């Protein structure tokens, strides 16, 4: 059994809390909240099993956090994933939402726009879909050359009964573009407005 302490806490979303793995600082453990149905927690895991045979060598870069296994912890069942860290200082990478909320972000908006376009192209090309494509679910990994890569850390998968997007590039492109538009990631202005609205309404954990 893995023992998780308060010092390992990183952050939390609507369904799970995230902790640094006590035995491997390059991994994280996600624990479902008590009020969340178990079936909801396993939806993402099922999708990871579905795409586990994807050839990562064909990716421009690994654009989603890898899922490894299910474990037992003192806080309940945990799910082990890659923990995204910046290359220069090994700090845990901040989310796109963190950067968009900064008054003086260390990167120009054009950098984030280019990174979003690159992420979109990869999702379309490799037919990987994200059901919850919010800025809080995208980590900005800072590379050694001070460029960034956007990596999906939560919300991966879809629930299409007839998964045409899994089979045909045309439908994959349409599906990804719809997701980006629905999440208001088609422009940073729209995304900042959405974040501000969510904060003011207090409908989302900040």
URWO-V268561 format. One line per field, one symbol per residue. phi: phi as a letter, one per 20 degrees, with the letter a starting at -180 (. if undefined). burial: I if it has 24 or more other C-alpha atoms within 12 Angstrom, else O. A space follows every 50 residues. Layout:
phi = ???
burial = ???
This chain:
phi = .eeddgfefdabdfdcddcfffdbfecccddffgeeffgffegfffffff dfefeffeffafebffedadcdcfdofccecfdfcfffdmfffeegfgff effcffcfggfffffffffgfffffdldccfceeffededeeefemecce cfdanfobcffdfgffdcfgffffffffffffelefbfffffffffffff elebfe
burial = OIOIOOOOOIIOIIIIIIIIIOOOOIIIIIIIOOOOOOOOIIOIIOIIOO OOOOOOOOOOIIIIIIIOOOOOOOIOIIIIIIIIIIOOOOOIIIIIIIII IOOOOOOOOOIIIOIIOOIIIIIIIIIIIIIIIIIIIIIIIIOOOOOIII IIIIIIIIOOOOOOIIOOOOOIIOIIIOIIOOIOIIOIOOIIOIIOOOOO OOOOOO
